[in-house]
Amino acid sequence: MPTNTSGSTAQYYHGVIAATKPVETEDAADLAKELATLRPDAPFTLDSKPSTCFASSTKDARGSKVSTANTGPKANMNALRFTSLNNWCEAGRKAQFPRRAERRRVGLSRRRHSYRGVTTVNDVNHESVRPTCLRHLVGMKNIAVQVQVAIDDLFADGAKFPHTLLVSEPGLGKSELVNVIKHEMAVECHTILGMSISHISDLNGLLLGAQDKDIVYVNECDSLKPEYQIALYLALDRGEFVLSGNKSGRSPQRIKIPDVTLLLDTNFEFSLLPALRDRMKQTFYVPFYGEGDLAEILRRRVLALAWNVEDEVLPLLASLSKGVPRQALRLLSVGHRVSRS
């Protein structure tokens, strides 16, 4: 976009563009040309009143913005005022802050072509760049097919997702799978770490805080104490839990709980009580990933973050990750941070 040929410097004060040096013109045509140079995207209509130049933004019958200017012979341009921050003069911005304007232009271009719309994050594990549907899962083909069959059947019956146990080594995507199931079922997910349940009231509050068909996700469930595991599967079986009267002399109270889905993940399947394992309708074993799958995961994450990465880098990072997506994403993040520094 052309800059101001008259040499006037545009200064910005919260939406007001003021010309510090007056611009003298011989007639209305010259002033119109000067205004068009400052802001060529706005059609200026000229008036014959011999006064100082005052440009403002209005709307015509179609709702589009039209700038008007009062001019006269040898008129001085005192101010350009715009009613919206979006109407700032791009030419003046480039003239005063050329590097900043270039950075903004590049940033807007990157966000416009990003994978999931506008994104300004640089975290490979940010919620906005993680997969949210089954077809975006890579390396879990068999699990994705089983989940899709269960979801199709449940939508037909109007039921909840079945209780599921996820088993794998650390970093293979158990939490990622839970996040996809939550979005596919369009329900809320209530997440808690197993070791953070230190009293039976923590477990009761977790179940009461959910609604029907919601997901209750216990991460690292092998750290649950045996008495809490027993209370958990008894509450799910009966659809209620019992509050004892303790020493107050009151009779025990039965409180109904919502019909929720229980998702458990663990690295050690046999650290759970057999009674709790048997109540899980499905058990998914997440495998290690091949180099091709890891390279595809990295490629999609790079597109989501709008990063500039050479094509030969991704297979190299995948070969160094030992089949673990978390390790591959960590290497990608470290490489991006080093290259930026």
N, C-alpha and C positions, 0 to 999 in steps of 0.2 A: 504494500500500500504506500503511496507517495507521501513524503513528509511535507511540512509547511515550508514553502519556498520563500515566504516573507521573512523568515528568521525569528518569528515570535516564539517564545518558549511557553509550552503549556504546563501549568501547574495544577495539581489535583488537591482538592480539599473536600473529601467525602462526597464525591459526586458532582462537584462544581469545577469546571475547567475555565480558568481565567487567563486571558492573554495579558501579560505584563507590559508588553509594548504595543501601543496602538498601531493599527495598520491603516494607512491612508490610501484611498482608492479614488479614481477620477469619476467613475460613474457606477451605476448599479450593475452593469454587466461585469465589470472588473471585480466588484465585491462578490457577486455570485460565483465567479470563477474561484476567488479566494476561499469562499466557504466550501465549495465543492472539493477544493484541494485538501482542506482540513478534514472533511468528512464526506467522501464521495459516495457513500452508500445511502445518503438521505437526500431526497428531492427537495430543493429549496424553492419556495415561492416568494417573489419580491413584491414589496409594497412601495408606494411612491412618497411616503412620509419622510421629510428631510430631518431625520433624527439620528441618534447613535444606533449602531447596529446591535440588535438584540435577537439572538436565535433561541428558539424554544422548541420543545417537542410536543406535538399534539397528535390526535388520532382522527383519521378520516372516517367516512361512513363504513368502510370495510374493516375497520379496526386496526389498520396498519398505521405506523407512526410517520408523520410528515413534519418536517422542520420548516418554520416560517421565519423570515428575517425582514425587519424594517430598515430601509436604506435611504440614502440621499446623496447628493454630490459631496465628494470629499468626506465621506462618513468615516467615523472611527469605530473600530471593533473593540468594544469595551469588555464584553463577557460572552461566553458561551455557556449557557446553563442547561443542564439536562435533568429531567425529573427522575431518572433511574440510573443506577450504577451500570446497567447494561449498555447505556448509551454513551459511555465514555469515548473520547476521541482516540482511535487506535493510532492515528498518525502522530499525535502529540506524545502518546505513551512510548512509541518507538523512538521518537526523537530524543526524549529525555532519559529513558531507561532501555537502551537497545538490547543489552544482554538479558535483562529481566523479561522483556517482551519475548525474546527468542526462547528463553526457558519456558515461559508460559505456553508458547505456541507448541513446543515439543511435548510438554506435559499433557496438554489437551489432546494432541494427536495420539499419544499413547493410550490415554484413557478411552478415547473414542473407539479404538480398535482392540480393546481388551476383551478377554474371554467371557467375562460375566458382567459386562456393562462398566460403569464407572468404578475404578478401583485405584486406590492410592496407597495400598499396603505393600510392604516388602517382606512379610512374614510368610514362609512357605506353609505354615500350619494354621494360618488365619482361617476363621470360619467361612469367610466369603469366597475362598478359593478351594474349599474342599468339595468333593463330589456329593451330590444330593439325590441322585437317582441310580438305579441298578445298572443302566447301560453305561454309566461312567465308571463303574468299578472295573479294575484291571487286575488280572491274576486270580480272580475268585469265580471263575466261570461256573463251576458245579454248584457252589454255594448260591450264586446269583440266580441260577435256575430254580433251586429249591425255594428260595425266598419268594421269587415271582409266582410260583405255583401256589404257595401258601397265601400270598396276598390276594391273588385272583379268587381263590376259594373263599377267603374271608369276606371280601367285598360282596360276593354273591349272597352270602349268608348273613351279612351284617354283624359278624362276630369280631372278636379281638385277635391280635396276633398271638400265637401259642407261646408258652414259656420255652425259653431257649437258653442253652448253655454254649458259650463260645470258648474254644480251647485252642491255644497256639503258644508259640514262643513270643517273647516280648518284641513289639515293634512291627508285627505283621498285619495290623489293620483291623483289630477287633473293634476298637472305638469308632473307626471309620465306617464299619459295617452297621453298627448301631445307629450312627448318624443318618445313614441312608435309609434304614428301616423306619426311623422316625419320620423322615420326610415323605417316604412312600405311603405310610399309613396316615399322614397328616394329623398326628397327635403330638402331645407334649411328652417330653422325656425328662424324668426326674432322676438325676444322677447322684450317686453317693459312693464314696470310697469305703470298702469293707472295714478297714481298720478304724475309720472314724465313728463307727457305731460302738459306743462305749456303754450304752444302757438300753434297756428294752424300750424306753420311751422314745429314743431316737428312731428306732424301727417303726414304732406305732405312728409317730409323727410323719414319717416318710410315706407310709401307706395312706394315712388320712388326708395328706396334702394332694394326692392324685385324684383324678376323675376316671370314670368308666372308660376303658380301652386305652388309657394312658400307659406309657412304658415306664417301669421302675427299673433302672439300670444300676446294678451293684458291681462296681469295678473292683477287681482283685478280690473276688468273693472268698478266696481261700483263706483270707485273713480274718473272716468272721469266726467268732467263737462258736463252739458247738451248740451252746444253749440258745444263741441267736438264730442259728440255722434251723433249729427245731421250731422255734417260735415263728420263723418266717414261713416254713412250709405248712405248719398247722393253720396259720392265718389264711393262707391261700386256699387250703382245702376247705375250710369252714366258711370262708367269706367274712370272718369276724375275728376279733381278738378279745381276750377277757382281761379286765382290770380287777385285780384282787383287792379286797377291802383292807388288807394288811392288819395293823393293830387298831384301826378305828372301829372295828366291829361291824362295818357295813358288809352287805352281801356282795359277791362279785358281780361286776357289770359287764354285759356283752355289748360291744360296739361294732356295728357293721362297717366294712371297708369297701371301697369301690372295686369293681371287677377289672383289675389291672393285668398287664402283661409283665412278667418278670424276666429280665434278661441278665444273665450272669456271665462274667468272663473270668477266666483263670489261666494261669500258666501250668498248674498242677491239678489235673482233673481229679485225682484220687485223694486229694486233701479235703474234699467235700464229703459230707456224710452221704452214705449210699441212698438213704431215704430222700434226701434233697436232689441228688442226681437223677433218681428214678422218676421224679415228678416233672422233669424237663421233657417236654414233648419232642424237642429237636435238639440235636447236638451237632454243632458245626466245628470241624477241624480245619483251621486256616493253614494252608501250606506255605512253604517258602516259595519265592518268586524266581522266575527265570530272568536272564539279562534283558531279553526283549520286552518283557512285561515292565521291568523297572525303568527301562529307557522310555517306554510309552507313558508311564506315570510321571516321569520328570518332564517329558515334552508337554503334557497337558498342564502341569503346574507352571511351567515357564510361560505358556500362552495365557494362563489365568492371571499371572502377575505382570504380563507385558514386559518381560525381560529380553534383552538381546543376548542370545547364547548361540555359539557356533554349533553346527549339527554334530560334529565329531566329538564334542565334549560329553554329551549325554550317554552314549554307549560306554565311554571310559568310566564315568561315574557309576554306571550300573554294574560294570565288571568289578568295581572295588567295594561294592555294598554287601557282598556275601548273601544275596537273596533277601535282604531285609529292607523294606521301603523306608523305614524311619532313618536308617543309615544313609540311604541314597539321598533323601531330602536334606539331611544334615550336611552332607558333602556339597550339595547344590547351594545351600545357604552360605556355607563357608566360602566356596569359590566366588559367589557373587559379592560377598562382603570384601574379600581380598581384591578382586578386580576393581571395585569402586574406590578402594583406598589408594 
